[in-house]
Amino acid sequence: MKKRIFFLTCLIVFLFGIDTLFFRKIQFLLPNESPWNTNHFFNFLYEYERIRSLPKIKKRIIIVGSSVAYYSIDARSLEKTLKEKYSLDVDVFYLAYAGNSPLYVYLLLNWLTPLQPDLVVYPVNFIDYRLHRTYVLFPDGRNDTVDESLMIRDALTFGEAPQSLWVFPWETLMEVGSEMDTETLSRYIVSSGFSFYRYKDIYEQNLQNLIQHRFGRNTSYHSYMGVNIPEGVNGLGWTGKQFSFFPTHKMEKKGIWLEVTPYLLAGSTCKLTFSNGDTNQVVNLKDARWTNVRLDPIFFRENKQITATLERVWYANEATGAYLDYHYDPMGVRLEQTFGLEVAKSDVQYSREPRTEDYRYKGMDDKTYTRYFYYRLLEGLDKRPGIGYLVALKLAKERIKNEKFRPFFHFRYLQKIADHFRTRNIPFLLINNPENPISLSWYEDSDWYRDHLLFLQSLDSGSVHFWDIHGVLPMQGFSDFHHFTYLGMEQMNSIYAERIGNLFPK
């Protein structure tokens, strides 16, 4: 009997040891080659471990929240402006991921203690409160009367908040375990105890990326992370009529992969001309697929920039199926994910680079932008189910303006977050972030919006600061209702820097 107990004890210790070694340690020692919007929760965990491992040598500003936070503030630009204009030498870090809500920011708070923040910044917008879910679940429902427990259960569903199971299972269990059914409760208990179960759906993505970047074609991906193209490339890697690059050893050895659409071919071949000023090469693209192109060996004799020029372009709004998109950008070919690099980029989980869509509205007047806004974001739901959440948000803003403000669920967690920092005397800046003037107009002039601002303002005391800047950025600075373009982010940098800089003692 003693031998059995000893054997069972050894087995349990071994399992926990392997679980800890591989899933809590080793996977975070590998390079992370996942960009921001492809592996959200692994990126968040990886970044947390990275920050925790760094010695603190400067004051630290930590930005928490959702994609609203990530698309609003550029960490490096903010650091530079604070140093140049306010003589503040600080480190700025992100601990944000897409879809984050006040409940999960609250569950993160105890994680911040080892990071020793000197200021925590939390930009929020309407999307963060998840109020549209009421109308999705209950078409005739109202946020001022809906049963809060039903919304909590909805927020715990895997589709709505996978991070609760992948990132915060124990914290979620402690906070809202009483709202869970037996099956959900058991999943959270197992996820809290075993990392292999908790991370089983996310850790392998980075391993796949590592293998693909080194041995694959890099033709199956969601976000481009190759070299910067002078003429611009969009977030999915699509060029315009021209794209320029420098030759690499990898290109010489393996060629370059380009995706060609039937809309580019338009029933015939399409010439693609490569030139470095001295040497020219013409390639006839004839098949609608990913195509491997081999450059003339002469291009690799010297390191001169090569410009590729297509005979024509195509337009996504005239396409069908996976190629359909509602915009007017001229499209060329799609580049492989790590195009122009010898080795794939790593540790770029919170780095943002400008893409062609960021310049789409530059110089556009309000009338043209407004027409484009409705076309690009809200038309064609039957053909583009992915815009469903934007349609739901529009409906929510139009309906909630006729309701009374009720500080329930996520608003209660904003109160708890504020109380947490106030009790610990840690500076905390809550920002009612800029919103696109078009979507803002749907509900800004309402009692609900006014009272929601009064609630947020009521949180301002002690070390907690509230800042309302919901109307400071023109519509051309937004890519949708609440995300900034790269130019919008640059425009806002000095505004954020001034407010943040004034929070530190002179």
N, C-alpha and C positions, 0 to 999 in steps of 0.2 A: 504493500500500500504506500509506504514512504517513497519507494522507487518511482511509483506512478505519479505521485504528487510532485516529486523532484523533476521527473521527465516533463510533466505538464507545465511546471513553472519555467523550466528551461525553454520549452517550446514557445510559451507566451513571450518571454523576454527576447527570444530570437526574432519572433515575428515583429514585435514592436521595434527592435533594433534595426531590422532590415527596412521596416516601414519608415523610420526616422531617417536612416542613412540615405536611402535612395530618393524618397519623395519630399523630404524636408530640407535636405542638404545638397546632395549631388546635383539635382536638377537645376538648382540656382547657381551652381558653379560653372555650368556650361554657358557659352555666350548666348545672349538673347538676340535673335535675328528676326523678331516679330515687330513690325511697325505698330503704331498706336491703335489703328482701327481693325486689327486682324485677330488679336488674341488678348482681349481687354483684361481679363482677370489674372492671367499669368503675368502680363506686363505689370499690373498693379502689384502683385506679390513680389515679382522680381525687383521692381523699383523700391519697394519697401525694404527688402533685404539689402539692397545696394546702399540706400541711405543709412540704414542702421549700422552698416559696417564701416562707414566713413567717420573718422575722428572729427569732432566739432571744433573748427578753428575760427569760424566766423558766426555772426548772428544768422539765424535760420528763419526763413519765411516759408511756410508750407501752405500750398494751395490745395484745398480739398473741394470735392464736388463731382459733377458730372462732366459730360462733354462741353457743357456751357462754360465751365472753368477752363478746360483745355484750349478751346477755340478762342478764348477771350484774352488770355495773358501769355505772352512769350517769356519764358523764364530768363533766358539769356539777355533779351532786350531790357527786361525790367531790372536785372542786376546791373547792366551797363548804365542805364539812366539814373538809377539810385546812387551809383558811385560818382557819376559825373556831375549831377545836379544837386545832390543832397549829401555828398561825402559819406554815403553808407556803403560799406563793403560787406555785402551779405551773400549768402547762398539761397537760391530760390528753388524749391522742389515741388513737384506735383505728386499728389496722392489722389488721383481722380480717375474715374472710368465711366464709360458711356452708360447712361441709364441710372446712375447713382441718385439716391433720394435721401432726404433728411433722416429717415430711419436708419439707413446704412452708414451715413456720416456719423450718426450718434454711436453706432456699434463700433466705429473705428476709433473713437476718442481715446480709449485706453492704449491703443497701439501707438499713439503719438508721444506718450510719456518718454520712452527710450530715445526718441529723436530730438528731444529738448528744443521744441520750437520757441522762438522769440515772438512770433506773430503767426496766427493762422488766418487765412483769407478764404472766404466761402462765397463765391458768386452764385446767385440762384436766379431762376426764371420760372415762369408758369409751368413749364414742362416738368420741372423737378418735383412738383407737388402731386403729380400723377392724378390730377382731378378729372381728367378726361375718362379715366377708367370707370367712373360711376355711370356715365352715359353709355359706355360700351356695354357694360354688364346689365344696366337697367335703362333701356331707351326712354322710359318715362320718369326716371329717377331724378333726384335733386341732391346736390352736395350739402345743402343745409338741412336735409332730413334723413339721408341715407344711414343705414346701420353701420357704425364704424367697424364693428367686428367683421362684417362681410368684406369690407375694403382691406382689412388687415389680412384676412385669409387669401384674398386675391393677390395681395402684394407678396405673399409667400409662395405663390405658384412658381414652378420652375421657369415657365415661359416669361413671367414678369420679372423675376429676380433670381436668376441662377447663382448670383454672388452669395445669396444667403446660405446656399448649400456648399458652394465651392470655397468661399473666403471666410464667412462668418458663421459657421454652423453652431458653434458653442454659444457665441454671443446672441445669435438669433433665438436659440433654444431658451436661454435664460430670460430674454426679454419678452418673447411672445409665444413661448412653448405652450402656454395654457390655451392658446387659440388654435392649436394644431389637432388634426385628427390622429388616430393611432398610427396609421401608415406613414404619414408625414413625420410624426414624432420619431418613429423608429429610424427613418432615413437620416434625420438630423443627429440622432444619438450615434449611429454608425459613422457618419461623416465627421463628427467631433472626435471620435476615438481613433480613426484610421485614415492616415493621409492618402493611402493608395486609393481609397474610395472617394475621398474628397476631391482629389486632383485627377481622377481617372479620365475625365473628359477634357482637361486643359493642358496637362503637362506634355502630352504627346504631340501637340501642335508645334511646339518649338523644336522638338526632335525632328519632326517631318520637315520643318523649314531648313534646319541645318543640313539634313541629307539632301534635300532638293537643291539648295544653293550650291552645294559642292559637287554633286554628281548628276543632278537632273537638268532639264531644259529650262526650268524657271518660267514655264508658260501657263501654269495654273496658279493664280493668285488674285488677291482682292485689292492690294495697294502697291503701287509702283515704289520701288526703293533703290533705283539705279542712280546713275550720274545725273546731275542737273543738265537739262537740254537748253541751250541758249534761246531757242525759239519757243520753248515751253512744252510741257507734257502734262496731260491731265492726271488726276488721281489714280486712274486705272491703267495708266501707261500709254494712252493714245496720243499720237503726235498730230500735228497739223500737216500742211503740205511739205514742210521742210523740217529736218532735224539734224543737228550737228553734234559731233563727238570726236574723241581722239582714239586712235587705234590702240588695241591692247594685245598682249600675248594670248589671252584667253580667246579673243576674237580670231586671231590667226590660227589657233589650234582647233577651235570648235565652231567657228562661224558665228553668225548672229541669228537669233530667232525673231521673226516678225509675224504677227497675225494679220492676215489679209481677209477682208470681208467680201461677200458677193456684191455689196453695194459700191465698193471701190472698183471692182472689176467691171461692173455694169455690162456684162455680157462679152467683154473682150479683155485682152491683156492690158496691164498698166505698167508703163515704164517707170523704173526707179533708177535715178542717175546718182552715182556717188562721185564726188570730186573733191580734191584737196588743192585745186589751183593748178597743179601740174599734171595730175593723172585723172582720167575719167573712166568710169565703168558703168555700163548700162545693164540692168537686170530686168528681165520681163517677168512680172508677177502674173501668174495665170491660174493659180488654184486658190480657192477660198478656204484657207486653213492656216495653221501655223507653218511657216516656211523657213527653212534654214538657208541663209544667204552666205556665200563665201566671197570675201573680198579679194581682189587682185593682190598677190604678194607684194607688188610694188608699194602699196599703201603702208606696208609695215617697215619699210626701209628707213623712214624718218617719222618723227613724232609731230606730224602736221594735222591740224583739224580737218576732218572730213565732213562735208555737207551732203546730205542725202535729199534729193528733190523728187517728189512724186509727180506724175503726169497730171493727176487730178485728185480731188478729195470726194468725200461722201458726207452725208448728214444723218445723224442719229434719229432725228424726228421723222425722217422718211423711211426708216428701217422697220423691221418687224422682229418679233421674238426677243431674244436676249440682247439684241443690238438696239432696240428701240429706247429712245430717251427723248425727253421734251426739252431740247435746247437747240440753238442754232449754230453751235461751234463747228467749223470745218474740221473734219476728221481725216486722218491718214491711216497709218498702220499702228498696231500695238507692239510695244517693245517688251522683250522679256523682262522679268521683274528686276534682275540685278544687272541690267544692261550697262555696259561700259566700265564695270568694276572687275578687278582681278579677284578680290575677296569681298563677299557680301558685307554690308554694313551691320554693325551690332550695337547694342545699347542705344537704339534710337526710339525706344518705346514712348518717349515723351518729347521727341523732336519733330517739329513741323516745318515742312518746306513748301514754298509757294507752288501752286499748280495753275494751269491755264484758266480753270474755272474761277480762280481768285481774282482774275483781271477782267472777267466777263462784263462787269457793270461799271468799269472805270469810264468816267465822262458821260455816263448815261443820264438823261434827264428823268425827273420823277414820273412823268406820264408814261414814258417808254418802259421804265423799270417796273412800274405797277402792272402794266399789261403783261410783261414778261413773267413777273412774279406769279400771277394767277395761272398763266399757261404752264409754267415749269413745275409748279408745286402742287396744283390742285386739280388740274384737268386730267382726264383719262384714267380714272381709278380702275375701271374694268380691264384696262390693258396694263396697268402698273399697280398691282396690289401693294407694292412697297410703300406707296405714299399714303396708305390707309391711316397711319398715325397722325399725319399732318391734317388730313380731312377731319379726323376725330378731334384734334386740337382746335381747329377752327370752330367746329360745332360746339365744343366745350366753352370757348370764350364767348360765343354768341349767346349761349344759354345761361352761363353763370352770371352774366351782367344783370340778369333779372332776379337773382337770388340774394339772400342775405349772407354776409360773410360769416363763416363758422370755423373757428380755429381748431379743427379736429385732425387726428392722425398725424400727417407729416408736419403740420404746424405745431402740434404738441411737441414733436421731436426737435423742431427749431428752438422752442422754449427750453427744452432739456439741454440742448447743445450750448445755448447761451448761458444757462445756469452753471454748466460744467466749467466753462472758462472763467466765469465771474468768480466762482467759488475758489478757483485755483489762482486767480489773479494773472491769468495768461492773456495777453492782448489778442482779441478776436475781432475780425472785421467781416461783418455780414453785408453783402452787396446785393441790392435789388438791381440786377444787371440790365444793361440796355436791351431793348426789344425792338424788332423791326417796326417802324411807325405804321406800316400797313396792318399787321396783325394786332398791334397795340390799339389801333382805332376801333377794333371790334368790341372792346370791353373797358377801355380806360375811363371813359366818361360814365362811370356807374358807381353806385354805393358800394358794391362788392369790392371794386378795385381800391376805392378810397379807404374802406375799413381794413382791407388787407394791408395797406401801407401803414395805417395807424397801429395795427398789431405788430408789424415788423419794427416800427419806431419804438414801441413800448419795450422792446428787448434791449434798447440802448441804455446802458448804465454800467458804472464801474469800468472793468477792462473790456467790456463788450461795446462795439461801435457799429452803428447801422448807417449805411450810405445808400441813398436812393439816386440812381443815375439812369432811370429807365428810358429817358428820352434824349440822351446826349449824342447818339450816333445816327447819322442819316441812313436812309434805306439802302443806299448803294454799298454800305459797309456790311451788309448781311447776305449770307447765302440762302437763308430760309427765315423762319420766324425768329430764331434766337441764336444761331451760330454766326460768328463773324467770318468774313473773308479774311485772307491774309492781310490785305490792305486795311481792312477795318481793324484788325488786331494791331497793326502798326499805328494806326491813327489813335487808338485808345491807350497806347503804352504810356505816353506822357501824363495822361489823365490819371491812370492807376498809380503811376509813380509818385505824383504829387500828393495824393491822398495817403498812400502808404508811407511815404517819406515823412510826412507830418505826424505819423503815429509814434515815431522814434524820438526820444529826447535829444535835444540839440546839445 
